[in-house]
Amino acid sequence: MNELTETNIECPYCGESIEVLINPEDAQQSYIEDCQVCCKPITFVVTEANNGDLSVAVYSENDTY
């Protein structure tokens, strides 16, 4: 079982810093989750580096990625 990775992201709508849990199994995938503060949909794109480190990019529904 993979451990969840805790990370902070900034909501692309309201600018608030929110803490999210990232599942390593989500690497190389994108998904949508609502902001915990303003409830708008955030697109999360999770990538994994060659060394196994996870990174998360977040976008509003109007952003392109």
mmCIF file of the N, C-alpha and C atoms, coordinates in Angstrom:
data_MODEL
# 
_entry.id   MODEL 
# 
loop_
_atom_site.group_PDB 
_atom_site.id 
_atom_site.type_symbol 
_atom_site.label_atom_id 
_atom_site.label_alt_id 
_atom_site.label_comp_id 
_atom_site.label_asym_id 
_atom_site.label_entity_id 
_atom_site.label_seq_id 
_atom_site.pdbx_PDB_ins_code 
_atom_site.Cartn_x 
_atom_site.Cartn_y 
_atom_site.Cartn_z 
_atom_site.occupancy 
_atom_site.B_iso_or_equiv 
_atom_site.pdbx_formal_charge 
_atom_site.auth_seq_id 
_atom_site.auth_comp_id 
_atom_site.auth_asym_id 
_atom_site.auth_atom_id 
_atom_site.pdbx_PDB_model_num 
ATOM 1   N N  . MET A 1 1  ? 0.844   -1.187 0.000   1.00 0.00 ? 1  MET A N  1 
ATOM 2   C CA . MET A 1 1  ? 0.000   0.000  0.000   1.00 0.00 ? 1  MET A CA 1 
ATOM 3   C C  . MET A 1 1  ? 0.885   1.245  0.000   1.00 0.00 ? 1  MET A C  1 
ATOM 4   N N  . ASN A 1 2  ? 0.591   2.193  -0.882  1.00 0.00 ? 2  ASN A N  1 
ATOM 5   C CA . ASN A 1 2  ? 1.357   3.427  -0.973  1.00 0.00 ? 2  ASN A CA 1 
ATOM 6   C C  . ASN A 1 2  ? 0.846   4.437  0.036   1.00 0.00 ? 2  ASN A C  1 
ATOM 7   N N  . GLU A 1 3  ? 1.790   5.192  0.587   1.00 0.00 ? 3  GLU A N  1 
ATOM 8   C CA . GLU A 1 3  ? 1.413   6.243  1.531   1.00 0.00 ? 3  GLU A CA 1 
ATOM 9   C C  . GLU A 1 3  ? 0.968   7.483  0.776   1.00 0.00 ? 3  GLU A C  1 
ATOM 10  N N  . LEU A 1 4  ? 0.000   8.184  1.343   1.00 0.00 ? 4  LEU A N  1 
ATOM 11  C CA . LEU A 1 4  ? -0.438  9.447  0.773   1.00 0.00 ? 4  LEU A CA 1 
ATOM 12  C C  . LEU A 1 4  ? 0.595   10.517 1.072   1.00 0.00 ? 4  LEU A C  1 
ATOM 13  N N  . THR A 1 5  ? 0.799   11.415 0.117   1.00 0.00 ? 5  THR A N  1 
ATOM 14  C CA . THR A 1 5  ? 1.745   12.512 0.272   1.00 0.00 ? 5  THR A CA 1 
ATOM 15  C C  . THR A 1 5  ? 0.974   13.790 0.564   1.00 0.00 ? 5  THR A C  1 
ATOM 16  N N  . GLU A 1 6  ? 1.314   14.442 1.668   1.00 0.00 ? 6  GLU A N  1 
ATOM 17  C CA . GLU A 1 6  ? 0.658   15.692 2.052   1.00 0.00 ? 6  GLU A CA 1 
ATOM 18  C C  . GLU A 1 6  ? 1.378   16.846 1.369   1.00 0.00 ? 6  GLU A C  1 
ATOM 19  N N  . THR A 1 7  ? 0.618   17.719 0.725   1.00 0.00 ? 7  THR A N  1 
ATOM 20  C CA . THR A 1 7  ? 1.209   18.875 0.065   1.00 0.00 ? 7  THR A CA 1 
ATOM 21  C C  . THR A 1 7  ? 0.247   20.059 0.141   1.00 0.00 ? 7  THR A C  1 
ATOM 22  N N  . ASN A 1 8  ? 0.789   21.251 0.018   1.00 0.00 ? 8  ASN A N  1 
ATOM 23  C CA . ASN A 1 8  ? -0.019  22.470 0.004   1.00 0.00 ? 8  ASN A CA 1 
ATOM 24  C C  . ASN A 1 8  ? -0.079  22.996 -1.419  1.00 0.00 ? 8  ASN A C  1 
ATOM 25  N N  . ILE A 1 9  ? -1.271  23.399 -1.825  1.00 0.00 ? 9  ILE A N  1 
ATOM 26  C CA . ILE A 1 9  ? -1.445  24.015 -3.137  1.00 0.00 ? 9  ILE A CA 1 
ATOM 27  C C  . ILE A 1 9  ? -2.184  25.331 -2.935  1.00 0.00 ? 9  ILE A C  1 
ATOM 28  N N  . GLU A 1 10 ? -2.118  26.191 -3.955  1.00 0.00 ? 10 GLU A N  1 
ATOM 29  C CA . GLU A 1 10 ? -2.853  27.452 -3.914  1.00 0.00 ? 10 GLU A CA 1 
ATOM 30  C C  . GLU A 1 10 ? -4.020  27.344 -4.880  1.00 0.00 ? 10 GLU A C  1 
ATOM 31  N N  . CYS A 1 11 ? -5.208  27.611 -4.389  1.00 0.00 ? 11 CYS A N  1 
ATOM 32  C CA . CYS A 1 11 ? -6.400  27.547 -5.231  1.00 0.00 ? 11 CYS A CA 1 
ATOM 33  C C  . CYS A 1 11 ? -6.269  28.570 -6.367  1.00 0.00 ? 11 CYS A C  1 
ATOM 34  N N  . PRO A 1 12 ? -6.475  28.143 -7.622  1.00 0.00 ? 12 PRO A N  1 
ATOM 35  C CA . PRO A 1 12 ? -6.371  29.088 -8.740  1.00 0.00 ? 12 PRO A CA 1 
ATOM 36  C C  . PRO A 1 12 ? -7.519  30.097 -8.792  1.00 0.00 ? 12 PRO A C  1 
ATOM 37  N N  . TYR A 1 13 ? -8.539  29.909 -7.985  1.00 0.00 ? 13 TYR A N  1 
ATOM 38  C CA . TYR A 1 13 ? -9.681  30.830 -7.947  1.00 0.00 ? 13 TYR A CA 1 
ATOM 39  C C  . TYR A 1 13 ? -9.557  31.841 -6.810  1.00 0.00 ? 13 TYR A C  1 
ATOM 40  N N  . CYS A 1 14 ? -9.508  31.340 -5.571  1.00 0.00 ? 14 CYS A N  1 
ATOM 41  C CA . CYS A 1 14 ? -9.549  32.242 -4.412  1.00 0.00 ? 14 CYS A CA 1 
ATOM 42  C C  . CYS A 1 14 ? -8.161  32.553 -3.853  1.00 0.00 ? 14 CYS A C  1 
ATOM 43  N N  . GLY A 1 15 ? -7.135  31.828 -4.286  1.00 0.00 ? 15 GLY A N  1 
ATOM 44  C CA . GLY A 1 15 ? -5.770  32.104 -3.847  1.00 0.00 ? 15 GLY A CA 1 
ATOM 45  C C  . GLY A 1 15 ? -5.410  31.549 -2.482  1.00 0.00 ? 15 GLY A C  1 
ATOM 46  N N  . GLU A 1 16 ? -6.350  30.890 -1.818  1.00 0.00 ? 16 GLU A N  1 
ATOM 47  C CA . GLU A 1 16 ? -6.079  30.320 -0.493  1.00 0.00 ? 16 GLU A CA 1 
ATOM 48  C C  . GLU A 1 16 ? -5.150  29.115 -0.610  1.00 0.00 ? 16 GLU A C  1 
ATOM 49  N N  . SER A 1 17 ? -4.278  28.979 0.362   1.00 0.00 ? 17 SER A N  1 
ATOM 50  C CA . SER A 1 17 ? -3.415  27.806 0.450   1.00 0.00 ? 17 SER A CA 1 
ATOM 51  C C  . SER A 1 17 ? -4.202  26.700 1.146   1.00 0.00 ? 17 SER A C  1 
ATOM 52  N N  . ILE A 1 18 ? -4.302  25.548 0.490   1.00 0.00 ? 18 ILE A N  1 
ATOM 53  C CA . ILE A 1 18 ? -5.030  24.430 1.081   1.00 0.00 ? 18 ILE A CA 1 
ATOM 54  C C  . ILE A 1 18 ? -4.144  23.190 1.085   1.00 0.00 ? 18 ILE A C  1 
ATOM 55  N N  . GLU A 1 19 ? -4.336  22.372 2.092   1.00 0.00 ? 19 GLU A N  1 
ATOM 56  C CA . GLU A 1 19 ? -3.574  21.140 2.248   1.00 0.00 ? 19 GLU A CA 1 
ATOM 57  C C  . GLU A 1 19 ? -4.342  20.001 1.591   1.00 0.00 ? 19 GLU A C  1 
ATOM 58  N N  . VAL A 1 20 ? -3.649  19.251 0.727   1.00 0.00 ? 20 VAL A N  1 
ATOM 59  C CA . VAL A 1 20 ? -4.285  18.123 0.049   1.00 0.00 ? 20 VAL A CA 1 
ATOM 60  C C  . VAL A 1 20 ? -3.420  16.882 0.213   1.00 0.00 ? 20 VAL A C  1 
ATOM 61  N N  . LEU A 1 21 ? -4.044  15.733 0.091   1.00 0.00 ? 21 LEU A N  1 
ATOM 62  C CA . LEU A 1 21 ? -3.339  14.458 0.137   1.00 0.00 ? 21 LEU A CA 1 
ATOM 63  C C  . LEU A 1 21 ? -3.290  13.893 -1.274  1.00 0.00 ? 21 LEU A C  1 
ATOM 64  N N  . ILE A 1 22 ? -2.077  13.530 -1.704  1.00 0.00 ? 22 ILE A N  1 
ATOM 65  C CA . ILE A 1 22 ? -1.874  13.001 -3.044  1.00 0.00 ? 22 ILE A CA 1 
ATOM 66  C C  . ILE A 1 22 ? -1.525  11.523 -2.944  1.00 0.00 ? 22 ILE A C  1 
ATOM 67  N N  . ASN A 1 23 ? -2.226  10.715 -3.700  1.00 0.00 ? 23 ASN A N  1 
ATOM 68  C CA . ASN A 1 23 ? -1.970  9.285  -3.744  1.00 0.00 ? 23 ASN A CA 1 
ATOM 69  C C  . ASN A 1 23 ? -0.931  9.019  -4.834  1.00 0.00 ? 23 ASN A C  1 
ATOM 70  N N  . PRO A 1 24 ? 0.185   8.356  -4.510  1.00 0.00 ? 24 PRO A N  1 
ATOM 71  C CA . PRO A 1 24 ? 1.194   8.056  -5.529  1.00 0.00 ? 24 PRO A CA 1 
ATOM 72  C C  . PRO A 1 24 ? 0.629   7.282  -6.720  1.00 0.00 ? 24 PRO A C  1 
ATOM 73  N N  . GLU A 1 25 ? -0.452  6.566  -6.522  1.00 0.00 ? 25 GLU A N  1 
ATOM 74  C CA . GLU A 1 25 ? -1.079  5.836  -7.624  1.00 0.00 ? 25 GLU A CA 1 
ATOM 75  C C  . GLU A 1 25 ? -1.732  6.780  -8.636  1.00 0.00 ? 25 GLU A C  1 
ATOM 76  N N  . ASP A 1 26 ? -1.894  8.059  -8.272  1.00 0.00 ? 26 ASP A N  1 
ATOM 77  C CA . ASP A 1 26 ? -2.472  9.053  -9.176  1.00 0.00 ? 26 ASP A CA 1 
ATOM 78  C C  . ASP A 1 26 ? -1.436  9.673  -10.106 1.00 0.00 ? 26 ASP A C  1 
ATOM 79  N N  . ALA A 1 27 ? -0.167  9.256  -10.001 1.00 0.00 ? 27 ALA A N  1 
ATOM 80  C CA . ALA A 1 27 ? 0.897   9.823  -10.837 1.00 0.00 ? 27 ALA A CA 1 
ATOM 81  C C  . ALA A 1 27 ? 0.547   9.646  -12.311 1.00 0.00 ? 27 ALA A C  1 
ATOM 82  N N  . GLN A 1 28 ? 0.875   10.667 -13.090 1.00 0.00 ? 28 GLN A N  1 
ATOM 83  C CA . GLN A 1 28 ? 0.629   10.708 -14.531 1.00 0.00 ? 28 GLN A CA 1 
ATOM 84  C C  . GLN A 1 28 ? -0.870  10.774 -14.845 1.00 0.00 ? 28 GLN A C  1 
ATOM 85  N N  . GLN A 1 29 ? -1.650  11.288 -13.913 1.00 0.00 ? 29 GLN A N  1 
ATOM 86  C CA . GLN A 1 29 ? -3.089  11.415 -14.125 1.00 0.00 ? 29 GLN A CA 1 
ATOM 87  C C  . GLN A 1 29 ? -3.550  12.824 -13.768 1.00 0.00 ? 29 GLN A C  1 
ATOM 88  N N  . SER A 1 30 ? -4.744  13.141 -14.203 1.00 0.00 ? 30 SER A N  1 
ATOM 89  C CA . SER A 1 30 ? -5.377  14.393 -13.783 1.00 0.00 ? 30 SER A CA 1 
ATOM 90  C C  . SER A 1 30 ? -6.763  14.059 -13.243 1.00 0.00 ? 30 SER A C  1 
ATOM 91  N N  . TYR A 1 31 ? -7.212  14.884 -12.319 1.00 0.00 ? 31 TYR A N  1 
ATOM 92  C CA . TYR A 1 31 ? -8.545  14.705 -11.740 1.00 0.00 ? 31 TYR A CA 1 
ATOM 93  C C  . TYR A 1 31 ? -9.033  16.045 -11.222 1.00 0.00 ? 31 TYR A C  1 
ATOM 94  N N  . ILE A 1 32 ? -10.319 16.130 -10.924 1.00 0.00 ? 32 ILE A N  1 
ATOM 95  C CA . ILE A 1 32 ? -10.928 17.374 -10.448 1.00 0.00 ? 32 ILE A CA 1 
ATOM 96  C C  . ILE A 1 32 ? -11.409 17.179 -9.020  1.00 0.00 ? 32 ILE A C  1 
ATOM 97  N N  . GLU A 1 33 ? -11.080 18.170 -8.185  1.00 0.00 ? 33 GLU A N  1 
ATOM 98  C CA . GLU A 1 33 ? -11.514 18.163 -6.786  1.00 0.00 ? 33 GLU A CA 1 
ATOM 99  C C  . GLU A 1 33 ? -11.908 19.592 -6.430  1.00 0.00 ? 33 GLU A C  1 
ATOM 100 N N  . ASP A 1 34 ? -12.968 19.768 -5.664  1.00 0.00 ? 34 ASP A N  1 
ATOM 101 C CA . ASP A 1 34 ? -13.422 21.109 -5.285  1.00 0.00 ? 34 ASP A CA 1 
ATOM 102 C C  . ASP A 1 34 ? -12.520 21.715 -4.217  1.00 0.00 ? 34 ASP A C  1 
ATOM 103 N N  . CYS A 1 35 ? -12.312 23.036 -4.317  1.00 0.00 ? 35 CYS A N  1 
ATOM 104 C CA . CYS A 1 35 ? -11.558 23.776 -3.305  1.00 0.00 ? 35 CYS A CA 1 
ATOM 105 C C  . CYS A 1 35 ? -12.287 23.673 -1.969  1.00 0.00 ? 35 CYS A C  1 
ATOM 106 N N  . GLN A 1 36 ? -11.536 23.461 -0.909  1.00 0.00 ? 36 GLN A N  1 
ATOM 107 C CA . GLN A 1 36 ? -12.110 23.354 0.431   1.00 0.00 ? 36 GLN A CA 1 
ATOM 108 C C  . GLN A 1 36 ? -12.610 24.695 0.952   1.00 0.00 ? 36 GLN A C  1 
ATOM 109 N N  . VAL A 1 37 ? -12.176 25.801 0.330   1.00 0.00 ? 37 VAL A N  1 
ATOM 110 C CA . VAL A 1 37 ? -12.555 27.137 0.791   1.00 0.00 ? 37 VAL A CA 1 
ATOM 111 C C  . VAL A 1 37 ? -13.694 27.717 -0.054  1.00 0.00 ? 37 VAL A C  1 
ATOM 112 N N  . CYS A 1 38 ? -13.491 27.785 -1.382  1.00 0.00 ? 38 CYS A N  1 
ATOM 113 C CA . CYS A 1 38 ? -14.489 28.441 -2.234  1.00 0.00 ? 38 CYS A CA 1 
ATOM 114 C C  . CYS A 1 38 ? -15.373 27.462 -3.011  1.00 0.00 ? 38 CYS A C  1 
ATOM 115 N N  . CYS A 1 39 ? -15.083 26.184 -2.925  1.00 0.00 ? 39 CYS A N  1 
ATOM 116 C CA . CYS A 1 39 ? -15.891 25.110 -3.539  1.00 0.00 ? 39 CYS A CA 1 
ATOM 117 C C  . CYS A 1 39 ? -15.867 25.080 -5.064  1.00 0.00 ? 39 CYS A C  1 
ATOM 118 N N  . LYS A 1 40 ? -14.962 25.821 -5.701  1.00 0.00 ? 40 LYS A N  1 
ATOM 119 C CA . LYS A 1 40 ? -14.871 25.773 -7.162  1.00 0.00 ? 40 LYS A CA 1 
ATOM 120 C C  . LYS A 1 40 ? -14.000 24.583 -7.576  1.00 0.00 ? 40 LYS A C  1 
ATOM 121 N N  . PRO A 1 41 ? -14.223 24.045 -8.788  1.00 0.00 ? 41 PRO A N  1 
ATOM 122 C CA . PRO A 1 41 ? -13.501 22.843 -9.222  1.00 0.00 ? 41 PRO A CA 1 
ATOM 123 C C  . PRO A 1 41 ? -12.060 23.134 -9.644  1.00 0.00 ? 41 PRO A C  1 
ATOM 124 N N  . ILE A 1 42 ? -11.127 22.445 -9.014  1.00 0.00 ? 42 ILE A N  1 
ATOM 125 C CA . ILE A 1 42 ? -9.701  22.582 -9.326  1.00 0.00 ? 42 ILE A CA 1 
ATOM 126 C C  . ILE A 1 42 ? -9.266  21.330 -10.077 1.00 0.00 ? 42 ILE A C  1 
ATOM 127 N N  . THR A 1 43 ? -8.568  21.517 -11.203 1.00 0.00 ? 43 THR A N  1 
ATOM 128 C CA . THR A 1 43 ? -7.988  20.392 -11.926 1.00 0.00 ? 43 THR A CA 1 
ATOM 129 C C  . THR A 1 43 ? -6.592  20.142 -11.380 1.00 0.00 ? 43 THR A C  1 
ATOM 130 N N  . PHE A 1 44 ? -6.353  18.930 -10.898 1.00 0.00 ? 44 PHE A N  1 
ATOM 131 C CA . PHE A 1 44 ? -5.057  18.511 -10.376 1.00 0.00 ? 44 PHE A CA 1 
ATOM 132 C C  . PHE A 1 44 ? -4.364  17.653 -11.426 1.00 0.00 ? 44 PHE A C  1 
ATOM 133 N N  . VAL A 1 45 ? -3.095  17.946 -11.703 1.00 0.00 ? 45 VAL A N  1 
ATOM 134 C CA . VAL A 1 45 ? -2.289  17.118 -12.593 1.00 0.00 ? 45 VAL A CA 1 
ATOM 135 C C  . VAL A 1 45 ? -1.099  16.637 -11.772 1.00 0.00 ? 45 VAL A C  1 
ATOM 136 N N  . VAL A 1 46 ? -1.025  15.325 -11.554 1.00 0.00 ? 46 VAL A N  1 
ATOM 137 C CA . VAL A 1 46 ? 0.009   14.728 -10.708 1.00 0.00 ? 46 VAL A CA 1 
ATOM 138 C C  . VAL A 1 46 ? 1.044   14.066 -11.606 1.00 0.00 ? 46 VAL A C  1 
ATOM 139 N N  . THR A 1 47 ? 2.317   14.414 -11.394 1.00 0.00 ? 47 THR A N  1 
ATOM 140 C CA . THR A 1 47 ? 3.401   13.792 -12.145 1.00 0.00 ? 47 THR A CA 1 
ATOM 141 C C  . THR A 1 47 ? 4.431   13.241 -11.177 1.00 0.00 ? 47 THR A C  1 
ATOM 142 N N  . GLU A 1 48 ? 5.179   12.265 -11.659 1.00 0.00 ? 48 GLU A N  1 
ATOM 143 C CA . GLU A 1 48 ? 6.215   11.639 -10.843 1.00 0.00 ? 48 GLU A CA 1 
ATOM 144 C C  . GLU A 1 48 ? 7.549   11.772 -11.558 1.00 0.00 ? 48 GLU A C  1 
ATOM 145 N N  . ALA A 1 49 ? 8.551   12.300 -10.850 1.00 0.00 ? 49 ALA A N  1 
ATOM 146 C CA . ALA A 1 49 ? 9.894   12.437 -11.408 1.00 0.00 ? 49 ALA A CA 1 
ATOM 147 C C  . ALA A 1 49 ? 10.575  11.069 -11.438 1.00 0.00 ? 49 ALA A C  1 
ATOM 148 N N  . ASN A 1 50 ? 11.695  10.989 -12.146 1.00 0.00 ? 50 ASN A N  1 
ATOM 149 C CA . ASN A 1 50 ? 12.443  9.731  -12.234 1.00 0.00 ? 50 ASN A CA 1 
ATOM 150 C C  . ASN A 1 50 ? 12.874  9.214  -10.874 1.00 0.00 ? 50 ASN A C  1 
ATOM 151 N N  . ASN A 1 51 ? 13.094  10.122 -9.924  1.00 0.00 ? 51 ASN A N  1 
ATOM 152 C CA . ASN A 1 51 ? 13.533  9.709  -8.584  1.00 0.00 ? 51 ASN A CA 1 
ATOM 153 C C  . ASN A 1 51 ? 12.357  9.334  -7.680  1.00 0.00 ? 51 ASN A C  1 
ATOM 154 N N  . GLY A 1 52 ? 11.133  9.395  -8.199  1.00 0.00 ? 52 GLY A N  1 
ATOM 155 C CA . GLY A 1 52 ? 9.959   9.002  -7.428  1.00 0.00 ? 52 GLY A CA 1 
ATOM 156 C C  . GLY A 1 52 ? 9.235   10.138 -6.736  1.00 0.00 ? 52 GLY A C  1 
ATOM 157 N N  . ASP A 1 53 ? 9.790   11.358 -6.783  1.00 0.00 ? 53 ASP A N  1 
ATOM 158 C CA . ASP A 1 53 ? 9.124   12.505 -6.160  1.00 0.00 ? 53 ASP A CA 1 
ATOM 159 C C  . ASP A 1 53 ? 7.875   12.881 -6.956  1.00 0.00 ? 53 ASP A C  1 
ATOM 160 N N  . LEU A 1 54 ? 6.814   13.188 -6.231  1.00 0.00 ? 54 LEU A N  1 
ATOM 161 C CA . LEU A 1 54 ? 5.568   13.609 -6.863  1.00 0.00 ? 54 LEU A CA 1 
ATOM 162 C C  . LEU A 1 54 ? 5.497   15.124 -6.936  1.00 0.00 ? 54 LEU A C  1 
ATOM 163 N N  . SER A 1 55 ? 4.919   15.642 -8.012  1.00 0.00 ? 55 SER A N  1 
ATOM 164 C CA . SER A 1 55 ? 4.643   17.071 -8.088  1.00 0.00 ? 55 SER A CA 1 
ATOM 165 C C  . SER A 1 55 ? 3.201   17.239 -8.552  1.00 0.00 ? 55 SER A C  1 
ATOM 166 N N  . VAL A 1 56 ? 2.612   18.347 -8.137  1.00 0.00 ? 56 VAL A N  1 
ATOM 167 C CA . VAL A 1 56 ? 1.211   18.610 -8.439  1.00 0.00 ? 56 VAL A CA 1 
ATOM 168 C C  . VAL A 1 56 ? 1.090   19.999 -9.053  1.00 0.00 ? 56 VAL A C  1 
ATOM 169 N N  . ALA A 1 57 ? 0.407   20.076 -10.179 1.00 0.00 ? 57 ALA A N  1 
ATOM 170 C CA . ALA A 1 57 ? 0.073   21.361 -10.784 1.00 0.00 ? 57 ALA A CA 1 
ATOM 171 C C  . ALA A 1 57 ? -1.440  21.498 -10.705 1.00 0.00 ? 57 ALA A C  1 
ATOM 172 N N  . VAL A 1 58 ? -1.917  22.715 -10.437 1.00 0.00 ? 58 VAL A N  1 
ATOM 173 C CA . VAL A 1 58 ? -3.359  22.939 -10.325 1.00 0.00 ? 58 VAL A CA 1 
ATOM 174 C C  . VAL A 1 58 ? -3.792  24.016 -11.315 1.00 0.00 ? 58 VAL A C  1 
ATOM 175 N N  . TYR A 1 59 ? -5.000  23.843 -11.843 1.00 0.00 ? 59 TYR A N  1 
ATOM 176 C CA . TYR A 1 59 ? -5.526  24.746 -12.856 1.00 0.00 ? 59 TYR A CA 1 
ATOM 177 C C  . TYR A 1 59 ? -7.005  25.004 -12.601 1.00 0.00 ? 59 TYR A C  1 
ATOM 178 N N  . SER A 1 60 ? -7.466  26.183 -13.025 1.00 0.00 ? 60 SER A N  1 
ATOM 179 C CA . SER A 1 60 ? -8.908  26.441 -13.012 1.00 0.00 ? 60 SER A CA 1 
ATOM 180 C C  . SER A 1 60 ? -9.498  25.777 -14.248 1.00 0.00 ? 60 SER A C  1 
ATOM 181 N N  . GLU A 1 61 ? -10.815 25.706 -14.322 1.00 0.00 ? 61 GLU A N  1 
ATOM 182 C CA . GLU A 1 61 ? -11.428 25.048 -15.470 1.00 0.00 ? 61 GLU A CA 1 
ATOM 183 C C  . GLU A 1 61 ? -11.240 25.843 -16.764 1.00 0.00 ? 61 GLU A C  1 
ATOM 184 N N  . ASN A 1 62 ? -10.852 27.114 -16.671 1.00 0.00 ? 62 ASN A N  1 
ATOM 185 C CA . ASN A 1 62 ? -10.617 27.934 -17.856 1.00 0.00 ? 62 ASN A CA 1 
ATOM 186 C C  . ASN A 1 62 ? -9.163  27.927 -18.306 1.00 0.00 ? 62 ASN A C  1 
ATOM 187 N N  . ASP A 1 63 ? -8.255  27.392 -17.475 1.00 0.00 ? 63 ASP A N  1 
ATOM 188 C CA . ASP A 1 63 ? -6.841  27.313 -17.831 1.00 0.00 ? 63 ASP A CA 1 
ATOM 189 C C  . ASP A 1 63 ? -6.617  26.152 -18.797 1.00 0.00 ? 63 ASP A C  1 
ATOM 190 N N  . THR A 1 64 ? -5.574  26.277 -19.600 1.00 0.00 ? 64 THR A N  1 
ATOM 191 C CA . THR A 1 64 ? -5.171  25.158 -20.452 1.00 0.00 ? 64 THR A CA 1 
ATOM 192 C C  . THR A 1 64 ? -3.870  24.605 -19.914 1.00 0.00 ? 64 THR A C  1 
ATOM 193 N N  . TYR A 1 65 ? -3.682  23.320 -20.072 1.00 0.00 ? 65 TYR A N  1 
ATOM 194 C CA . TYR A 1 65 ? -2.457  22.671 -19.588 1.00 0.00 ? 65 TYR A CA 1 
ATOM 195 C C  . TYR A 1 65 ? -2.021  21.604 -20.542 1.00 0.00 ? 65 TYR A C  1 
# 
